[in-house]
Amino acid sequence: MHLNLTLLNIGGNGFIHTNDLTDVLKAANLPLPGYKARELIQNLTTTGDGRISFDEFISIFQNLKSDDVAKSFRKQINKKEGICAIGGTSEQSSAGTQHSYSEEEKYAFVNWINKALEKDPDCKHVVPMNPETDDLFQAVGDGIVLCKMINFSVPDTIDERTINKKKLTPFTIQENLNLALNSASAIGCHVVNIGAEDLKEGKPYLVLGLLWQVIKIGLFADIEISRNEALIALLREGESLEDLMKLSPEELLLRWANYHLENAGCNKVNNFSSDIKDSRAYYHLLNQVAPKGDEDGIPAITIDMSGLREKDDVQRAECMLQQAERLGCRQFVTATDVVRGNPKLNLAFIANLFNKYPALHKPENQDIDWSSIEGETREERTFRNWMNSLGVNPRVNHLYSDLSDALVIFQLYEKIKVPVDWNRVNKPPYPKLGGNMKKLENCNYAVELGKNQAKFSLVGIAGQDLNEGNRTLTLALIWQLMRRYTLNILEDIGGGEKVNDEIIVSWVNETLTAAGKDSTISSFKV
């Protein structure tokens, strides 16, 4: 492989900048679409400074040249073994790459898992784990803990009967891990670069990354107006219900905390990192949400505020956490995590506190149109989780409002190998005056791509329909995107052979017959 070192920009510092990756690969006769290059960058750069080591680049090159993965997929099809986890693996990372992980996160996640699964008889062989050791990375190796945590976060995602629990063999362990990865993807986790072998080996940075996604999805499950109407109490003057429904769970948590801090006569916070380091906001928040005693027989819990007088930040944080423990909410953070302002763990701490003690009451306001609060349908949830499993940015929390500027849709086009001219795309932040027009221009371009490049059937669909969140017409586009993505995957598995409904139905029936089943299907229509 002969490459121009000036182009690679490695002559002076030994690194390739992420901005140059696409050009470098093109020079190496390996042109990649933009979405693929971004996936590689996302999963290889661990320092956050936009640099890729030359060893990592060599590993990228070698793996892109290899067709071992494609061959293994074709083998699965030929053997009629079905479609296994196809999220990919972390093989792009070279063996010498250093991936760091947070000991604080490991400690927090182990304690959360221990509490969640402490009474589960199927996890007695690994739970409780010692958070001070690497027990966690060995414990996930058989897939049982991962499957159980997915069900803990999103109940009934996995049929318990499908989890292999006894007399485990390498084959049944592989089944468990594939089941965990496929199920994690189904609830919206981004698992594109995690493989069963990575989990079996207990690679720390991948295990912690997956667990955080699973835990976060569970913590955020009820921070949504359609599932918790009391959140409407957070409406501000001049806001509409639609405005509140567009907020992400993180934004709703911040507003919730400030709602109680305002009632306590305290200063608001702008984040759960630097603004909470002195624990004072946490003290007042705990005091506001602690049960005051009511007619339902719930005993009052008085928060001891004397710890506020502590001069040392760590000691003050420890006193605060002792009060949180009285509420059963001393999870995820240590006193040091609070003082250091660890954003991930403090967000989890706040979410858990909200879930146990929201201390909100549904307002008796006749002006609110309660009928407009519609829960997410199974179809909508499937589409949203599919998008998030692909790692779109920003994450989709509300299907229609989060697609109103079409940025996510453009990323989906790239996933199905439809090129996007990003020079035509308006990017945030949008101006206050004329900002919606910029979003509408994006939506018009998204429809244009669908009609002219993807060859979708978009009769009667205009950019305005996407921008305004027309449910029926937006779903029509999303369905075609998801269908194309799925067919592309099946074609890759089949070695490039074109796939249609007839071929899939035929394969299903052949598989059922081979398994001795009498049932068959004729189509995917209801």
N, C-alpha and C positions, 0 to 999 in steps of 0.2 A: 504494500500500500504506500504509494508515494504522494505526499500531500505538501502543499505550500505552507511552511511554518509561519510565514507572515500572516497568511489567512487564518491559520489556527490560533494565532496570538499566544503561542506557548514559548516563544523564543526567550522571553525575559523572565516569566514567572512560573512557568510549568502548568498553567491552567488555561482552559478554554472558557470564554464567557458564554453564558446561555444565549445571549443575543446572536452569537455567531454559529450556534449549533446547526441550524438549518442549512446555512451556506456551506459549512464544513462537510456535512453528510452528502450534500449535493456534489461537492468536489470529489467525494469518495465513491461516486456513482451509486449513492443510496438516497435519492431524493425522498423526503417524507412530507406528508401533508401537515399543515400547521398543528392540528389537534394532536397528532402522534408525537410531534416534537415537544409540545407542551407537557404531555404525559411523561415523557422521558425526563424532562427537566424537573418536573414536580417530584419525581421519585428518586432522583439521583443527587440533587443539590441538598446537602444537609447542613451547610454552614450559613445559609441565608444570605450570602453575599453574591449570589449569581455566578459562582465559579464551578466548573467541572474539571476534575483532574484528568490528565492525559490517560491514565490507566482506566478511568471510567469510560472515556471516549473509546478506547480500544475495545473494552468490553461491550459497549453499545454496538460498535461496528461488527464484532464477531457474532453477537446474538442476532442482529438483524440479517446477517448473511445465512444464518442457520435456519433450516426448515424442520428441525426435530419436533417442535411443538405441533406444527401442522400435520406431520406424519402421524404423531400419536393420536390426534383427533380423528384423522381418517381411519386409523386402526379401530378406534372405538365404534365408528359408524359401521365398518365392515363386520365387526363382531356382534353387531346388534346389542351392544352393551348400554346404549342410551347415551345421553349427553351428561357428562360429569361437570364439575365446577370448571368453568372456562374463564374465570376472572384473570388468568395469567399468573405469573410468579414474579418474584423479585430477582430473577436471574440477570436482569440488566446490570445490577450492581456487581462490580468486580469484587473478587474475594478479598482484596486488600482494602476495600473501602471502609472507613470508620463511620459507623452510624451510632450517634449518641442517643441516650434516652434518659428520662428523668427518674431518679430514684424516688422523688416525692410522689410522682404519679403512680409508680409501682406500689408504693406504700399505701396510697389512698385507694387504689383499685382493689388491692388484695383485701383490705378491710371491708370494702363495700361488697365484694363477692362473698367473703366469709359470712357477712350478716345476711345476705340475700339467700344463700344456699345452706345455711347452718342446719336446717331441719330436713334437707333433701337426702333421703337414704341412698340415692344413686351417686352422691358426691362424697360419701364418707371416706373414700379411699384417698382423697386429696384435701378435703376441707375439715378443719380450718388450716389455712396456709400461714406460714410465718412471713410477715411482711418484711422482715429484716433480711431474708434470704432470697434466693432465686426460685423458691418453690413454684411461683406462678408460672414461670416459663416451662417447667416440666409438667405442671398440672393441666395445661391446655393441650398437651400432646395427643390425648386420646379423643378429643373433640366433645366430650360429655359436658364439661364445664361451659364451653362456648355455647353449645346448644341450649343449655339450661339458662344461661344469662340472656340469650336472645329471647327466650320465652318469658323471662322475668321482666324484660323491658317492654316487649310487645306480646302479651299473652296469646297462646294458641297459634303462634306462627309455625311451630314445629309440632307435628303429631308425635307425642311421646313414644308411641309404639315403633316409630321409625329409627329411634336412637339405639344403637348397639351398646348394651350396658354390661354384659357378662361374657366371660371367656373370650376376651378380645384378641383378635389376630391382626396382623398388618393389614389385611384386606378390610376387616370390619372397622378398624381405626380410620382407614382411608375413607370409607363410606361416611363415618361420623364427621370427619373434617370437611369433606365435600358438602355434606348436608349443612354444616354450620356456615360455610362460605356462601352457598347459594341462598340460604335463609337470611344471612346478614345483608346480602345484596337486595333481597326482596323487601326488607324494611327500610332501605335507603342508605345503607353503608357503601362507601366507595372501596371496593375490594379488587379493583382491576389489577393491581400489582402485588397481590398476596396469593400464594398458592398453598395447598395442603401441606406440602413438604416444609414450607417456611414455618407453619404452625407446629408441625411434628418436631421440628428441630428447636422450637421455642425461640425464634429470633426476637429479641426483646423489643426493638423499635417497631416491628410489625405487629407483634402481639399487643403491645400497649396502644398502638394506633387504632387497631380494630376494636379493642375493648372500650376505648374512649368513645368511639362512634356509637357502639351498642348502648353504653351507659347513658350517653347524652340523649339519644333518641328516647330512652325510657324516662329520663328526668323531664324532658320537654313535652311528653305526650299529652298532658292535661293543660298545658299553658297555651290554650287556644279557646277563643270565645265560644265556638260551637260546642265545646265540651265543658266549658266553665263560664256560664253566663255572668257570674259575679264579677268577672273581669271588666264588665261594662262600667263598673264603678270608677275605672281609671280614665273614662272619657273626660277630656278637657273642654273648657268652654269654647264654643265655636267649631268643635270637631264633629264630624259625622261618624256613625257607626262603621261605615266603610273605611274611614281613615284608621280607626283603631284596629280593624281586622287585617289591615295591611302590615301591621307591625310584626316583626319576627319575634320568636320566643325570647331572645336575648333583650330586645328592646322592651318587650312587655315586662320582663323581670326588672329591668332598670326603672321603668315607670312605676312598677309596684313598690319597689324599695323607696323611691322618692315620695310616693303617695303617703306612706307611713311615716317617713322622716318629716315631711311637711306637717303632718298631724301632730308630730311630737315637737314641732317648733325648731327643728334642726336644719342645718344646711343640707342641700341636696348633693348627690354624688353624680359624677359623669361617667364613672366606670367602676368595675369591680377589681381594680388593680391598685393604682396609685392612690385613689381616693379613699380606700378602706384600710390602708396600712396601719393607721393608729387605733383601729378597732372601735372608735367612738361611734361611727355610723352603725356598726353591727350591734353595739350595746343598745342603742335607741330603737333599732329595728326589732330586736328580740323583745324588748319591753313592750313595744306596740302590739306585736302579734301573739304574745303569750296569752293563754286562756285566762279570762277574767272571772270564770265561773258563771254558769247560766242554768236555765230551767231544765236543760237536758241532763243535768247531773255531772257535767264535766267539771272537775275541780279546778280552782284557780291555781295558777303557778306564778309566784312573784319572782321577778328578776332582781337579783342583788346588783345594784348599780355601783357599789362601793369600789369595784375594780377600776372604775374610771380615774380614780385618784392615783393609780400606779404610775410612776414616772417612767419606768422602763417599758418600751413598746412591746417586747416579747412577753414580759410578765403580764402586762395589761391584756394582751391577746389571749394568754392562757386563762386568765380570769374570765374573759368573755366566753371562751369555749366551754368552760365549766358550767356557765349558765345555759349555753346551747345544749349541753349534755342533759340538763334537767328537762329540756323539751324533747329529748331523744333525737337531736339534730346535730350531734357532733360527728359529722362525717366529712370526709374528703380533705379537710385542711388541718394542719397543725398550727401552733402559734407562729412558727417560723414562716409557714406558707402565707399567713395573713400579713406578717410584717414585710415579707418580700414582695407581696402583691401578685402572687402567682395567678394569672387571669383565668386559666382553665379550671384550677381546683376551686378558686373562689366562686366562679360561676356555678360549679356543681354544688357547692355549699349553699348558695342562695336558692338554687332551683329546688333542692331537697327541702329547705326551710319553707319555701312557698307551697310545695306539695302537701306538707303536713299542717301548716298554719297560714293559709292565705289571708285570713282575717278580713275578708271582703264580703259585702252583702249586695245582692242584686238590687239595684235601685228601683224604687216604685215610681217610675217615670212613664207616664202614658204617651209621651211623645216618641218613644223608641218603638220602632217597628220590629217587634220580636220575630215576626214571621220571616224577616229577611235573613235571620241567622240560620243558615243551612249547614248541616253537617257534611263532611266530606264523604262522597260515595266511595264504594270499593274500587270502582273504575278510576276515579280521580286519584285516589291514594296510590293505586298501582302505577299510574303514569308518573306521579310525583316521585315516588320511591325509585322508579326506573331512572329518571333524570339524575337524582342525587347519587345513585349507585355508579353513575358514569363520571362523577366528580365535577359536575358543572359548577361554575362560579359566577354569581353568588348561589348559595344553596337555595333550593325552592322550598319555601315554607307554605305559601299559599299559591295554588296552581295558576290562578288567573292574574292576580295583581303582580306576581313575580315574573310573569311573561309579557307584561304590558310594554316593555321596551325592546323585546325580541332578542336581547343579548343571549339568553339561555337557548333560544331556538337556533341562533346562529351556531352555537357550540354543538348542538345536536346535528345540524347539517354536516358539520365537519366529521362528526362521528360516523355518519353514513356515507362519507367520502364525496360530499357535495362541496366544492370549493366556495369559500366566502371571501369577497373582496372587502377586507376590513377597513380599507380607506373610505368606503361608502357608509360605514357604520358610525353613528353618533354614540359616544361613550360618556358615562357619568364622570363627574357630577353634571347634571343638567341645569341650565339657568332657570331661575324662578320664572322669568318672563320668557315664554316660548319653549319651555322645557318639554311640555307635552307634544308640541309639534315635532321636536327632535325624536321623541319616542315613536310618533306616528310614522315618520320617515323610515325608521328602522323596520317597523311592522310592514310597511308597504314593500320594502326590499325583501323581507322574509317571505311574503306571499309570492313575489316575483321569482325568487329562487325556487320555491316549491313548484311553481307552474313550469318554468323554463328549464331549470337544471335537473330537479328531482323527478319531473314529469308526474307530479301528484295530481289527483283529481281535486281541484279546489274551486269548483263551480260555485259562484255566489259568495265566495269568501274574499273579503278585502282587508287591508291593513287595519282599518278602523275597528273591525270585529275583534282582532287580537288585542288592540290597544284598549278597547273598552271591556275586554274580558267576556265576550259572548261565549257562553258555555258550550253550546252545541257546535258552533263553527270552530272554536279553538280546539275542542276535542277531536274534531275531524282531521285537523292538521297533525296533532300530536299522535293520533292513532297511526297515521301513515308513516310518520317518522319512526315510531317504535316497531312497526311491522317491517320496514325496510332494514332497520338495524338488526332485527332478529334474523331475517333472511340472509343478510350479509354474513352473520356469524355462522349460520348453517352452511353457506357456500364455502366459507373458509375451512370448516370442518370437513366438508366433502371434497376438498381439493380443488375448489373453483367451479364445481358443477352447479349450474343454475338450479335453484330450489323454488318450488311453488306449493300451493296447498295440496295438490294431487299427490306430489311426491311425499309430503309429510304424512298425509293420511295413509298412503300405502305403507310407509315405514312403520307407522303405529300399528296397523293391522297385522303386518308380518311379525312384529315384535310380540303382539298379544298371542298370535297363533303359536309362535315358537315357545311361549311360556305356558302353553296348554290352556289358554283362556278361550272361551266361546264368544265373548263380546267383541264387537267391532264398531268402528265409527265410519260414517259416510262423508261427513264434512264437519267444519267447526261452527256451523250455524246452530242456534238454539232450537 
